[in-house]
Amino acid sequence: MLIEHLFPNPCSTGVLSIKLKENVNNAAFHIVDNIGTLLKSGILLNSNNLIDVSDLANGIYFFKINSGFLSEIITLQIAMN
């Protein structure tokens, strides 16, 4: 596991908070939709990160993270009011 927590999920605030595990640095992330279209990507440089997702429509997305040989996929729901 690379992520200690990702919240809120479902996200209604427009901002995701991601805390990486203590031993994880410089992890690449990708947010894709249900057909695999890349919508956001970047690098998580430290243990505490904020990602603006306010431009994503309500729906289900996949948050993918890679660091070295490890990877993780989390289902993410956006439910903006």
Buried (B, 14 or more C-beta within 10 A) or exposed (E): EBBEEBEEBEBEEBEBBBBBBEEBBEBEBBBBBEEEEEBBEEEBEEBEBEBEBEEBEEEEBBBBBBBEEEEBEBEBEBEBE
